Structures are given as C-alpha cells and as structure tokens.
C-alpha cells in the first residue's frame, strides 16, 4: 500500500494577481507516496494539476463531498505500479483557489463574517493557482519538482509553472491543453456563465442561505459537456435514438415536446447536469472558467517561445484527434514554440474518438507515453507510437508533430 496524506494547509496571507488579498488562504491537497530529494537538488516529486471542475482527489477513495469526475479522477493513471507509480514518485495534487473542494473560494467561510465569501472572493487567475501550489509545496518541504502534469485547464496550469518557476521543474506534461482558448470556446464559456447569472436564484452570487441556481449551473454543464465530446463519439453513443419508454425528462419542456421523442443524447446530458449540480458550486464555476478564459501563455512576452525561453527542462505534449476543445493543431503550435525556445519536446498524438475527455476515459492510451516520459524524457519509446497523417483532420496542411509521428 502507498501512503496517502489528505488535508488542508493554511498558506497565510495570499495576494492575488488582481491586487486583493486573503489573510488565511486554505489549500486542500492529497499526497501519495514518500518524498525523496536527491543530492543534485532534484526530487521524485510529481505535481498533478486537475482540470476545471476536478479536485485534489486523484486516486484514493476521497472525501465524501467529492463525486463523479472529481473523485479519483485519474485512478487508472496514478497508483502503485501504474503510469505515475506512487511507489516511485511522491505525487501531490492541490485543489485550486476559487474551487469548492476544500480550498478557499466563493463557498468557503469568510474569516471576518463567518458567512460564505460568495462573489466577494477575489478574482482568480491560472497564475494564482500556480503560486498557491508553489507555496503549498514549500510548506510540504518540496523544492524542485521531477514533473508537473495536468490536463485541460490543468495543462495551462502546467505551462504556467514553466514560465513562473522555470528552475523548479525538470519536466512538464500539458495534456489536452493549449496556450490559450480560441474564440469559439471563449464564446461557449460566456454563454455557460450567463446561464448561471441569469438564473433568478443566483441572486448576484449571494444564494448560500437559499436555493442555489441549479438550473443555470445545469445548463452551463451541458454546454461544457458538449464541448468535451466529439461528433464521432456522440454519433456512436446516441445517434438520433429515442431514450426509451421509461425515460423521464429531468427539466421542464414545452407542450409540443410530448409529440416528439425524448432522445438519448438529451437524457444523457440531463443526467450529467443532475449529477454535476450536486457536487459543484455555481460561483466557483464562474470563477474557474474566467481564469481559464483569461490564460494566455504569451501574456507579457513577445511570443509563446519567448515565454518558454527560461525553461531548461523537457516537455511532453499530448493531444487527441477527436478533441475540438483543445485541438491537435493547437498542441503542435505549442510544440513548435517549445522547439523555438530550445526546449526538448515530444508531441504525442493519440488517435481517439472520445473528444476532449479522452485523457480521462482512455488511460490505456495515455499511460504508456506518460510512464516513458517520466523515466526517459522525450525519447521514451511509447511516446513515438505513430498516428498516420490521414487520421489528423486537415493533415494536408499540417506540420509533422514529431519526427516519428507520421513514420518520417
């Protein structure tokens, strides 16, 4: 058995990028395995950065409040004998500020009022996530990290580590991520937020003594979930099929709905919404999507390559062919910026129809290249498994991802 430490640490006064401060920033975390420092200043410590609505609970049974994807969300990747082997590495994951799984955020108690912060909590950025993690690791006695790994918004968090603390990280692995969101995703996130803020129960974010805006949050989740799926996966799983005689609509419907089928895709999205509103805070969803939308790797620099210029470690970038939220092309652009900055990098493309969620639901495709990179860097053998050029959308104009990727 690998040891598991779960708890919350006070990081004292923390000043956010917006200029506002919290006197007692609480960060919830879990740590797996045993920490070992080496004489050359490195360590076996691996930091995991969770996705937008994830939690610190990567692999254990977790606390009772977490459920769904927030609970043991990478259990197939992290653990004894797995890709991130907790008998070899000391693995830490922290719930980011602004979230709702134990770290300070809108639903947490304001120390002066004893009431939830609500929207009085300071605006949060990805940079704030990174600095809070650095403070937590200092408190845990961890200096230089072996690797920082994260998916989706967590992948942006990984990139920010290479910019803010380039000397503190040996290797980085942004998975299903990009240097910034494109306009389409920014627009969909804006609609999702408006679904929450136009719900009458939102009350300007001051809903903790009453009914939370669950309808708005449910719609926001449904918009997000469609972003995470691919056309191919939706066609295969649902098609145009009706949900069946026993299916009951979860949300109010217009009169005409009784004449038309309640489709499987509707039923699935309704179920996802119902389970999500039971585990997540609407204000936290607003805060975290704004942090993700705001992130831009090149902010303050002339280019993405310039932002990465101080990082002297190695990188593995992983992307998925069915992901239109963070595309293969966006990952290749990030890989090219890494090459321009002189960062040894491999871009591993996974053939998948599962869309953005592939990094969570296909561990058998994610684990081998990740394991090899942690042990051998960009030359790890499994990283060089090939994806044929004709499997990449728009591949006629697509630059080679890795020397071995297209067999060249």
DRENDO-1510 file (C-alpha; in Angstrom, 1 decimal, always signed):
<recs>
REC; n; res; u; v; w
REC; 1; UNK; +0.0; +0.0; +0.0 .
REC; 2; UNK; +1.2; +3.5; -0.8 .
REC; 3; UNK; +0.8; +6.1; +1.9 .
REC; 4; UNK; -1.9; +8.8; +1.3 .
REC; 5; UNK; -1.9; +12.2; +3.0 .
REC; 6; UNK; -5.1; +14.2; +2.7 .
REC; 7; UNK; -5.7; +17.5; +4.3 .
REC; 8; UNK; -5.8; +21.3; +4.2 .
REC; 9; UNK; -2.9; +23.7; +4.7 .
REC; 10; UNK; -3.1; +27.4; +5.6 .
REC; 11; UNK; -0.7; +29.4; +3.4 .
REC; 12; UNK; -1.2; +32.6; +5.4 .
REC; 13; UNK; -1.8; +35.9; +3.6 .
REC; 14; UNK; -2.0; +35.5; -0.2 .
REC; 15; UNK; -2.2; +38.4; -2.6 .
REC; 16; UNK; -3.9; +37.6; -5.9 .
REC; 17; UNK; -2.9; +39.0; -9.3 .
REC; 18; UNK; -5.9; +41.3; -9.1 .
REC; 19; UNK; -4.3; +43.0; -6.1 .
REC; 20; UNK; -6.7; +41.8; -3.5 .
REC; 21; UNK; -5.6; +39.6; -0.6 .
REC; 22; UNK; -6.9; +36.8; +1.6 .
REC; 23; UNK; -5.4; +36.7; +5.1 .
REC; 24; UNK; -5.7; +32.9; +5.5 .
REC; 25; UNK; -5.7; +31.1; +2.2 .
REC; 26; UNK; -6.6; +27.5; +2.7 .
REC; 27; UNK; -5.5; +24.9; +0.1 .
REC; 28; UNK; -6.8; +21.3; +0.2 .
REC; 29; UNK; -4.4; +18.7; -1.1 .
REC; 30; UNK; -3.7; +15.0; -1.3 .
REC; 31; UNK; -0.2; +13.5; -1.4 .
REC; 32; UNK; +0.7; +9.9; -2.4 .
REC; 33; UNK; +3.9; +8.0; -1.7 .
REC; 34; UNK; +7.1; +9.1; +0.0 .
REC; 35; UNK; +9.1; +12.2; -0.8 .
REC; 36; UNK; +12.8; +11.8; -1.7 .
REC; 37; UNK; +15.3; +14.5; -2.5 .
REC; 38; UNK; +18.4; +13.8; -4.4 .
REC; 39; UNK; +21.9; +15.3; -3.8 .
REC; 40; UNK; +21.8; +17.3; -7.1 .
REC; 41; UNK; +18.8; +19.3; -6.0 .
REC; 42; UNK; +16.1; +17.3; -7.7 .
REC; 43; UNK; +13.4; +15.1; -6.2 .
REC; 44; UNK; +10.9; +12.4; -7.0 .
REC; 45; UNK; +8.0; +14.8; -6.6 .
REC; 46; UNK; +5.3; +15.0; -9.2 .
REC; 47; UNK; +2.7; +17.7; -9.1 .
REC; 48; UNK; -0.7; +17.0; -10.7 .
REC; 49; UNK; -2.9; +19.9; -11.9 .
REC; 50; UNK; -6.6; +19.0; -12.0 .
REC; 51; UNK; -9.0; +20.0; -14.8 .
REC; 52; UNK; -11.6; +22.8; -14.5 .
REC; 53; UNK; -14.0; +21.1; -12.1 .
REC; 54; UNK; -11.7; +18.4; -10.8 .
REC; 55; UNK; -10.4; +18.1; -7.3 .
REC; 56; UNK; -7.3; +17.2; -5.3 .
REC; 57; UNK; -8.7; +13.6; -5.1 .
REC; 58; UNK; -6.6; +12.0; -7.9 .
REC; 59; UNK; -6.6; +8.3; -6.9 .
REC; 60; UNK; -7.8; +7.5; -3.4 .
REC; 61; UNK; -11.3; +6.9; -2.2 .
REC; 62; UNK; -11.5; +10.6; -1.5 .
REC; 63; UNK; -13.6; +12.7; +0.9 .
REC; 64; UNK; -17.3; +12.2; +1.0 .
REC; 65; UNK; -18.1; +15.5; -0.6 .
REC; 66; UNK; -16.5; +14.6; -3.9 .
REC; 67; UNK; -18.2; +12.6; -6.6 .
REC; 68; UNK; -18.2; +12.0; -10.3 .
REC; 69; UNK; -15.1; +13.1; -12.1 .
REC; 70; UNK; -13.9; +14.9; -9.0 .
REC; 71; UNK; -13.4; +11.6; -7.2 .
REC; 72; UNK; -10.3; +9.5; -8.0 .
REC; 73; UNK; -10.3; +11.2; -11.4 .
REC; 74; UNK; -7.1; +9.6; -12.6 .
REC; 75; UNK; -7.1; +6.4; -10.6 .
REC; 76; UNK; -6.1; +4.4; -13.7 .
REC; 77; UNK; -3.0; +6.5; -14.2 .
REC; 78; UNK; -1.8; +7.2; -10.6 .
REC; 79; UNK; -1.1; +4.5; -8.1 .
REC; 80; UNK; +1.3; +1.6; -7.3 .
REC; 81; UNK; +2.6; +0.1; -10.5 .
REC; 82; UNK; +0.7; +2.5; -12.7 .
REC; 83; UNK; +2.0; +5.1; -15.2 .
REC; 84; UNK; +2.6; +7.6; -12.4 .
REC; 85; UNK; +3.9; +5.0; -9.9 .
REC; 86; UNK; +3.3; +6.1; -6.3 .
REC; 87; UNK; +5.9; +3.6; -5.1 .
REC; 88; UNK; +8.5; +5.6; -7.1 .
REC; 89; UNK; +7.1; +9.1; -7.1 .
REC; 90; UNK; +5.8; +11.4; -4.4 .
REC; 91; UNK; +2.6; +12.7; -6.1 .
REC; 92; UNK; +0.8; +15.9; -4.9 .
REC; 93; UNK; -2.4; +17.4; -6.2 .
REC; 94; UNK; -3.9; +20.6; -4.8 .
REC; 95; UNK; -7.4; +21.9; -5.2 .
REC; 96; UNK; -7.0; +25.4; -6.8 .
REC; 97; UNK; -8.2; +28.6; -5.1 .
REC; 98; UNK; -11.6; +29.5; -6.3 .
REC; 99; UNK; -12.8; +25.9; -6.4 .
REC; 100; UNK; -15.2; +24.2; -3.9 .
REC; 101; UNK; -13.4; +21.1; -2.7 .
REC; 102; UNK; -11.8; +22.5; +0.4 .
REC; 103; UNK; -9.6; +25.3; -0.9 .
REC; 104; UNK; -10.6; +28.9; -0.3 .
REC; 105; UNK; -13.2; +30.1; -2.8 .
REC; 106; UNK; -16.6; +31.6; -3.1 .
REC; 107; UNK; -18.4; +28.9; -1.0 .
REC; 108; UNK; -15.7; +28.9; +1.8 .
REC; 109; UNK; -16.2; +30.8; +5.0 .
REC; 110; UNK; -15.1; +34.4; +5.1 .
REC; 111; UNK; -13.0; +34.8; +8.2 .
REC; 112; UNK; -14.4; +38.2; +9.1 .
REC; 113; UNK; -18.1; +37.5; +8.6 .
REC; 114; UNK; -18.4; +33.7; +9.2 .
REC; 115; UNK; -20.5; +33.6; +6.0 .
REC; 116; UNK; -19.6; +32.2; +2.6 .
REC; 117; UNK; -17.4; +34.6; +0.5 .
REC; 118; UNK; -19.7; +34.5; -2.5 .
REC; 119; UNK; -18.6; +36.9; -5.1 .
REC; 120; UNK; -16.6; +38.9; -2.5 .
REC; 121; UNK; -13.9; +36.4; -3.1 .
REC; 122; UNK; -11.1; +37.9; -5.2 .
REC; 123; UNK; -11.0; +37.1; -8.9 .
REC; 124; UNK; -8.6; +34.2; -9.5 .
REC; 125; UNK; -6.1; +33.5; -12.4 .
REC; 126; UNK; -4.2; +30.5; -13.5 .
REC; 127; UNK; -1.1; +32.3; -12.2 .
REC; 128; UNK; -2.7; +32.4; -8.8 .
REC; 129; UNK; -3.2; +28.6; -9.0 .
REC; 130; UNK; +0.5; +28.2; -9.7 .
REC; 131; UNK; +1.7; +30.5; -6.9 .
REC; 132; UNK; -0.5; +28.8; -4.4 .
REC; 133; UNK; +0.8; +25.4; -5.4 .
REC; 134; UNK; +4.4; +26.7; -5.0 .
REC; 135; UNK; +3.5; +27.9; -1.5 .
REC; 136; UNK; +1.9; +24.6; -0.6 .
REC; 137; UNK; +5.0; +22.6; -1.9 .
REC; 138; UNK; +7.3; +24.9; +0.2 .
REC; 139; UNK; +5.1; +24.0; +3.2 .
REC; 140; UNK; +5.5; +20.3; +2.4 .
REC; 141; UNK; +9.2; +20.6; +2.1 .
REC; 142; UNK; +9.3; +20.1; -1.7 .
REC; 143; UNK; +11.8; +22.1; -3.7 .
REC; 144; UNK; +12.5; +21.2; -7.3 .
REC; 145; UNK; +9.9; +19.0; -9.0 .
REC; 146; UNK; +10.6; +16.0; -11.1 .
REC; 147; UNK; +7.5; +16.7; -13.3 .
REC; 148; UNK; +4.3; +18.7; -13.5 .
REC; 149; UNK; +1.4; +17.0; -15.2 .
REC; 150; UNK; -2.1; +18.3; -15.9 .
REC; 151; UNK; -5.0; +18.0; -18.4 .
REC; 152; UNK; -7.2; +20.7; -19.9 .
REC; 153; UNK; -7.2; +23.8; -17.7 .
REC; 154; UNK; -4.7; +21.9; -15.6 .
REC; 155; UNK; -2.5; +21.8; -18.7 .
REC; 156; UNK; -2.5; +25.6; -18.7 .
REC; 157; UNK; -1.5; +25.4; -15.1 .
REC; 158; UNK; +1.4; +23.2; -16.1 .
REC; 159; UNK; +2.6; +25.7; -18.8 .
REC; 160; UNK; +2.4; +28.5; -16.2 .
REC; 161; UNK; +4.8; +26.5; -14.0 .
REC; 162; UNK; +7.4; +26.5; -16.8 .
REC; 163; UNK; +7.0; +30.3; -17.1 .
REC; 164; UNK; +6.8; +31.3; -13.4 .
REC; 165; UNK; +9.2; +28.8; -11.9 .
REC; 166; UNK; +11.4; +27.6; -14.8 .
REC; 167; UNK; +14.2; +26.5; -12.5 .
REC; 168; UNK; +11.8; +24.5; -10.2 .
REC; 169; UNK; +10.6; +21.9; -12.8 .
REC; 170; UNK; +12.6; +19.2; -14.6 .
REC; 171; UNK; +9.8; +18.1; -16.9 .
REC; 172; UNK; +6.3; +19.3; -17.9 .
REC; 173; UNK; +3.4; +17.4; -19.4 .
REC; 174; UNK; +0.4; +19.5; -20.6 .
REC; 175; UNK; -2.3; +17.1; -21.7 .
REC; 176; UNK; -5.2; +18.1; -24.0 .
REC; 177; UNK; -4.3; +21.7; -23.4 .
REC; 178; UNK; -3.2; +24.8; -25.4 .
REC; 179; UNK; -1.5; +28.1; -24.9 .
REC; 180; UNK; -4.9; +29.9; -24.9 .
REC; 181; UNK; -8.6; +29.3; -25.7 .
REC; 182; UNK; -9.8; +30.2; -29.1 .
REC; 183; UNK; -12.8; +32.5; -29.8 .
REC; 184; UNK; -15.3; +29.6; -30.2 .
REC; 185; UNK; -14.5; +28.2; -26.8 .
REC; 186; UNK; -14.5; +31.7; -25.2 .
REC; 187; UNK; -18.0; +32.3; -26.7 .
REC; 188; UNK; -19.4; +29.0; -25.3 .
REC; 189; UNK; -17.9; +29.7; -21.9 .
REC; 190; UNK; -19.5; +33.1; -21.9 .
REC; 191; UNK; -22.9; +31.5; -22.7 .
REC; 192; UNK; -22.4; +29.0; -19.9 .
REC; 193; UNK; -21.7; +31.7; -17.4 .
REC; 194; UNK; -24.8; +33.7; -18.5 .
REC; 195; UNK; -26.9; +30.6; -17.9 .
REC; 196; UNK; -25.8; +30.8; -14.3 .
REC; 197; UNK; -26.0; +34.6; -13.8 .
REC; 198; UNK; -29.5; +34.9; -15.4 .
REC; 199; UNK; -30.9; +32.2; -13.2 .
REC; 200; UNK; -33.2; +34.0; -10.7 .
REC; 201; UNK; -31.8; +32.0; -7.9 .
REC; 202; UNK; -28.2; +33.3; -8.5 .
REC; 203; UNK; -29.1; +36.5; -6.6 .
REC; 204; UNK; -25.8; +38.2; -7.6 .
REC; 205; UNK; -23.9; +35.3; -6.1 .
REC; 206; UNK; -25.5; +35.6; -2.7 .
REC; 207; UNK; -27.6; +32.4; -2.7 .
REC; 208; UNK; -26.0; +30.3; +0.1 .
REC; 209; UNK; -28.9; +30.8; +2.5 .
REC; 210; UNK; -31.4; +29.8; -0.1 .
REC; 211; UNK; -31.8; +27.8; -3.2 .
REC; 212; UNK; -28.7; +27.8; -5.4 .
REC; 213; UNK; -29.1; +28.5; -9.2 .
REC; 214; UNK; -29.1; +24.8; -10.1 .
REC; 215; UNK; -30.9; +25.3; -13.4 .
REC; 216; UNK; -28.3; +27.7; -14.6 .
REC; 217; UNK; -25.5; +25.5; -13.5 .
REC; 218; UNK; -27.1; +22.5; -15.1 .
REC; 219; UNK; -27.3; +24.4; -18.4 .
REC; 220; UNK; -23.7; +25.5; -18.1 .
REC; 221; UNK; -22.6; +22.0; -17.5 .
REC; 222; UNK; -24.5; +20.7; -20.5 .
REC; 223; UNK; -22.8; +23.3; -22.7 .
REC; 224; UNK; -19.4; +22.3; -21.3 .
REC; 225; UNK; -20.1; +18.6; -21.7 .
REC; 226; UNK; -21.0; +19.0; -25.4 .
REC; 227; UNK; -17.6; +20.8; -25.8 .
REC; 228; UNK; -15.9; +17.8; -24.3 .
REC; 229; UNK; -17.4; +15.2; -26.7 .
REC; 230; UNK; -16.6; +14.7; -30.4 .
REC; 231; UNK; -19.1; +14.3; -33.2 .
REC; 232; UNK; -18.0; +10.8; -33.8 .
REC; 233; UNK; -18.4; +9.8; -30.1 .
REC; 234; UNK; -21.9; +11.4; -29.9 .
REC; 235; UNK; -23.0; +9.7; -33.2 .
REC; 236; UNK; -21.8; +6.4; -31.9 .
REC; 237; UNK; -23.2; +6.6; -28.4 .
REC; 238; UNK; -26.6; +8.3; -29.1 .
REC; 239; UNK; -27.3; +8.9; -32.8 .
REC; 240; UNK; -30.9; +10.0; -33.1 .
REC; 241; UNK; -32.3; +7.3; -30.9 .
REC; 242; UNK; -35.1; +7.9; -28.5 .
REC; 243; UNK; -34.4; +7.4; -24.8 .
REC; 244; UNK; -36.9; +4.6; -24.2 .
REC; 245; UNK; -40.3; +4.3; -22.6 .
REC; 246; UNK; -39.1; +4.6; -19.0 .
REC; 247; UNK; -37.0; +7.7; -19.5 .
REC; 248; UNK; -38.4; +10.8; -17.8 .
REC; 249; UNK; -37.5; +14.3; -18.7 .
REC; 250; UNK; -35.4; +16.0; -16.0 .
REC; 251; UNK; -36.3; +19.6; -16.9 .
REC; 252; UNK; -39.5; +21.4; -17.9 .
REC; 253; UNK; -40.5; +21.0; -21.5 .
REC; 254; UNK; -42.8; +22.8; -23.9 .
REC; 255; UNK; -46.2; +21.4; -24.8 .
REC; 256; UNK; -45.0; +20.2; -28.2 .
REC; 257; UNK; -42.3; +18.0; -26.6 .
REC; 258; UNK; -44.9; +15.3; -25.8 .
REC; 259; UNK; -45.4; +14.7; -29.6 .
REC; 260; UNK; -41.6; +14.3; -30.2 .
REC; 261; UNK; -39.1; +11.7; -28.9 .
REC; 262; UNK; -37.0; +12.4; -25.8 .
REC; 263; UNK; -33.7; +11.4; -27.3 .
REC; 264; UNK; -30.8; +9.5; -25.7 .
REC; 265; UNK; -28.5; +12.5; -26.1 .
REC; 266; UNK; -30.9; +14.7; -24.2 .
REC; 267; UNK; -31.3; +12.1; -21.5 .
REC; 268; UNK; -27.6; +11.7; -21.2 .
REC; 269; UNK; -27.0; +15.5; -20.9 .
REC; 270; UNK; -29.8; +15.8; -18.4 .
REC; 271; UNK; -28.2; +13.1; -16.2 .
REC; 272; UNK; -24.8; +14.8; -16.4 .
REC; 273; UNK; -26.3; +18.0; -15.4 .
REC; 274; UNK; -28.2; +16.5; -12.4 .
REC; 275; UNK; -25.1; +14.8; -11.0 .
REC; 276; UNK; -22.9; +17.9; -11.5 .
REC; 277; UNK; -25.1; +20.3; -9.6 .
REC; 278; UNK; -25.0; +18.0; -6.6 .
REC; 279; UNK; -21.2; +18.3; -6.4 .
REC; 280; UNK; -20.2; +21.8; -7.7 .
REC; 281; UNK; -20.7; +25.4; -6.7 .
REC; 282; UNK; -22.1; +27.8; -9.3 .
REC; 283; UNK; -19.9; +30.7; -8.2 .
REC; 284; UNK; -16.9; +28.5; -8.4 .
REC; 285; UNK; -17.8; +27.6; -12.0 .
REC; 286; UNK; -17.9; +31.3; -12.9 .
REC; 287; UNK; -14.5; +31.9; -11.2 .
REC; 288; UNK; -12.7; +29.0; -12.7 .
REC; 289; UNK; -14.0; +29.4; -16.3 .
REC; 290; UNK; -12.9; +33.1; -16.2 .
REC; 291; UNK; -9.4; +32.0; -15.0 .
REC; 292; UNK; -9.2; +29.5; -17.9 .
REC; 293; UNK; -10.5; +32.0; -20.5 .
REC; 294; UNK; -8.1; +34.7; -19.3 .
REC; 295; UNK; -5.0; +32.5; -19.6 .
REC; 296; UNK; -2.6; +33.4; -22.4 .
REC; 297; UNK; +0.9; +31.8; -22.4 .
REC; 298; UNK; +2.4; +34.8; -24.2 .
REC; 299; UNK; +1.0; +37.5; -22.0 .
REC; 300; UNK; +3.8; +39.8; -21.1 .
REC; 301; UNK; +6.1; +38.2; -23.7 .
REC; 302; UNK; +6.7; +38.7; -27.4 .
REC; 303; UNK; +5.6; +35.2; -28.2 .
REC; 304; UNK; +4.9; +31.7; -26.8 .
REC; 305; UNK; +8.5; +30.8; -27.5 .
REC; 306; UNK; +9.7; +33.9; -25.6 .
REC; 307; UNK; +7.6; +32.9; -22.6 .
REC; 308; UNK; +9.2; +29.4; -22.5 .
REC; 309; UNK; +12.8; +30.7; -23.1 .
REC; 310; UNK; +13.8; +30.4; -19.5 .
REC; 311; UNK; +12.6; +26.9; -19.1 .
REC; 312; UNK; +15.6; +24.5; -19.4 .
REC; 313; UNK; +13.7; +21.2; -18.8 .
REC; 314; UNK; +11.9; +18.8; -21.1 .
REC; 315; UNK; +8.3; +18.6; -22.3 .
REC; 316; UNK; +5.8; +16.0; -23.5 .
REC; 317; UNK; +2.7; +17.5; -25.1 .
REC; 318; UNK; -0.2; +15.1; -25.5 .
REC; 319; UNK; -3.2; +15.8; -27.8 .
REC; 320; UNK; -6.2; +13.8; -29.1 .
REC; 321; UNK; -7.5; +13.6; -32.7 .
REC; 322; UNK; -11.2; +13.9; -31.7 .
REC; 323; UNK; -10.6; +16.9; -29.4 .
REC; 324; UNK; -12.1; +20.1; -30.8 .
REC; 325; UNK; -11.9; +22.0; -27.5 .
REC; 326; UNK; -8.1; +21.9; -27.5 .
REC; 327; UNK; -7.1; +20.7; -30.9 .
REC; 328; UNK; -4.1; +18.7; -32.2 .
REC; 329; UNK; -3.1; +21.8; -34.2 .
REC; 330; UNK; -3.1; +24.0; -31.1 .
REC; 331; UNK; -0.8; +21.4; -29.4 .
REC; 332; UNK; +1.5; +21.4; -32.4 .
REC; 333; UNK; +1.7; +25.1; -32.2 .
REC; 334; UNK; +2.7; +24.8; -28.6 .
REC; 335; UNK; +5.3; +22.1; -29.5 .
REC; 336; UNK; +6.7; +24.4; -32.2 .
REC; 337; UNK; +7.1; +27.2; -29.7 .
REC; 338; UNK; +8.9; +24.8; -27.4 .
REC; 339; UNK; +11.3; +23.9; -30.2 .
REC; 340; UNK; +11.9; +27.5; -31.0 .
REC; 341; UNK; +12.7; +28.1; -27.3 .
REC; 342; UNK; +15.2; +25.3; -27.3 .
REC; 343; UNK; +13.1; +23.0; -25.1 .
REC; 344; UNK; +13.5; +19.3; -25.9 .
REC; 345; UNK; +9.9; +18.3; -26.7 .
REC; 346; UNK; +7.8; +15.4; -28.0 .
REC; 347; UNK; +4.3; +15.9; -29.2 .
REC; 348; UNK; +2.4; +12.6; -28.8 .
REC; 349; UNK; -0.9; +12.5; -30.7 .
REC; 350; UNK; -3.5; +9.9; -29.6 .
REC; 351; UNK; -6.0; +8.5; -32.1 .
REC; 352; UNK; -9.3; +8.8; -30.3 .
REC; 353; UNK; -13.0; +9.5; -31.0 .
REC; 354; UNK; -13.7; +10.4; -27.4 .
REC; 355; UNK; -13.1; +14.1; -27.8 .
REC; 356; UNK; -11.6; +16.2; -25.0 .
REC; 357; UNK; -12.5; +13.7; -22.3 .
REC; 358; UNK; -10.2; +11.1; -23.9 .
REC; 359; UNK; -7.4; +11.9; -21.4 .
REC; 360; UNK; -9.7; +10.8; -18.6 .
REC; 361; UNK; -11.5; +7.8; -20.2 .
REC; 362; UNK; -8.7; +6.2; -22.2 .
REC; 363; UNK; -5.9; +5.6; -19.7 .
REC; 364; UNK; -4.5; +2.7; -21.7 .
REC; 365; UNK; -3.5; +5.3; -24.4 .
REC; 366; UNK; -2.3; +7.9; -22.0 .
REC; 367; UNK; -0.4; +5.8; -19.5 .
REC; 368; UNK; +2.4; +4.3; -21.6 .
REC; 369; UNK; +3.8; +7.5; -23.1 .
REC; 370; UNK; +3.4; +9.3; -19.8 .
REC; 371; UNK; +5.3; +6.5; -17.9 .
REC; 372; UNK; +8.1; +6.5; -20.5 .
REC; 373; UNK; +8.5; +10.3; -20.4 .
REC; 374; UNK; +8.7; +10.3; -16.6 .
REC; 375; UNK; +11.5; +7.8; -16.7 .
REC; 376; UNK; +13.3; +8.6; -20.0 .
REC; 377; UNK; +12.3; +12.1; -21.2 .
REC; 378; UNK; +11.2; +12.8; -24.8 .
REC; 379; UNK; +12.9; +9.7; -26.1 .
REC; 380; UNK; +10.7; +7.3; -24.2 .
REC; 381; UNK; +9.7; +4.5; -26.6 .
REC; 382; UNK; +5.9; +4.6; -26.2 .
REC; 383; UNK; +5.9; +8.4; -27.0 .
REC; 384; UNK; +7.0; +7.5; -30.5 .
REC; 385; UNK; +3.9; +5.4; -31.4 .
REC; 386; UNK; +2.7; +6.7; -34.7 .
REC; 387; UNK; -0.5; +8.3; -35.8 .
REC; 388; UNK; -0.9; +8.3; -39.6 .
REC; 389; UNK; -1.2; +11.7; -41.3 .
REC; 390; UNK; -4.6; +10.9; -42.8 .
REC; 391; UNK; -6.0; +10.4; -39.3 .
REC; 392; UNK; -5.4; +14.1; -38.5 .
REC; 393; UNK; -8.2; +16.5; -39.6 .
REC; 394; UNK; -6.7; +18.9; -42.0 .
REC; 395; UNK; -3.5; +17.0; -42.3 .
REC; 396; UNK; -2.7; +18.1; -45.8 .
REC; 397; UNK; -1.5; +21.4; -44.4 .
REC; 398; UNK; -0.4; +20.0; -41.0 .
REC; 399; UNK; +3.2; +20.2; -40.0 .
REC; 400; UNK; +4.9; +17.0; -38.7 .
REC; 401; UNK; +4.2; +16.7; -35.0 .
REC; 402; UNK; +7.2; +14.5; -34.1 .
REC; 403; UNK; +9.9; +13.0; -36.3 .
REC; 404; UNK; +8.4; +9.6; -35.8 .
REC; 405; UNK; +4.7; +10.6; -35.7 .
REC; 406; UNK; +4.0; +10.1; -39.4 .
REC; 407; UNK; +6.6; +7.5; -40.0 .
REC; 408; UNK; +9.1; +10.0; -41.3 .
</recs>
